[in-house]
Amino acid sequence: MNVPIRKSSEFTGRHMLYVMLTFFGTVIAVNLTMARFARTSWTGLVVENTYVASQEFNRKAEEGREQAALGWTGTLTIAGGAVHYSLSDASGGLLALRSVTATFRHPAYEQEDRVISLARMADGTFGSKKTVVDGVWIVEIDADVGRQKPYRQVRRVVVADGAIR
C-alpha cells in the first residue's frame, strides 16, 4: 500500500518574507489612511500671518477689557438644535440689538463650520430655525448694538441631543 508521506511544516525564508511584507504593508496602509484623513479634515491654518496676529493681540485684549467693563451678559441657548441669543445690560434689561450672527466652528476640523444669521423674535431676543448638529463647537457671536464694534462673545459648547450640555 502506498501511504502519502506528509511533509513536516517548517518555517522557511519564503514564510518570513510573507510575514514582513504583510506587517510593513499594513503599517504603510494605516499611515497613508491617517495622513489622508489629517490632510482633508483640517487645514492647520489658525491665522494667515502670525506676525500680524501677534501685533493685534494687545489691541484685542484692550477691546475685551472695555467690553467686560460694560457688564453686559449674553445668553446663548440651543434647544431642539435651534439657536437663541439675548444680550442683557448690567441691570438685567434686554438690549435692543440690530443684528446677531453666530459662527459655529469645530475645534479640530472645518468641514462642518457654519455661520448662522439670527432673526429678531417677538420677545426681543434673536433666534434661528437652522439646527446645529451634536458635537463640540466654538461659538463666536457678534451682536450689533449700534456701537463702532459689535459685542463679541466666544464660547466653547457641547451640543448633545440638540441642546447645550
Number of C-alpha atoms within 10 A of each C-alpha: 3 4 5 6 6 6 6 6 6 7 8 8 9 9 11 11 11 10 12 12 12 12 11 11 12 12 12 12 11 12 12 12 12 11 11 11 11 14 11 11 13 14 12 11 7 7 9 8 9 10 9 10 12 10 10 11 11 11 10 12 11 11 15 14 10 11 16 12 10 10 13 18 18 18 12 19 15 20 15 15 20 16 22 21 23 21 22 16 14 12 9 11 11 17 16 16 18 13 16 24 19 24 16 23 19 17 12 13 14 15 12 11 14 14 13 18 18 20 18 19 12 7 8 15 20 23 23 18 13 12 14 21 16 14 13 17 20 16 20 17 23 18 24 17 16 12 8 7 12 17 21 17 17 13 12 14 17 15 18 17 13 18 18 17 9
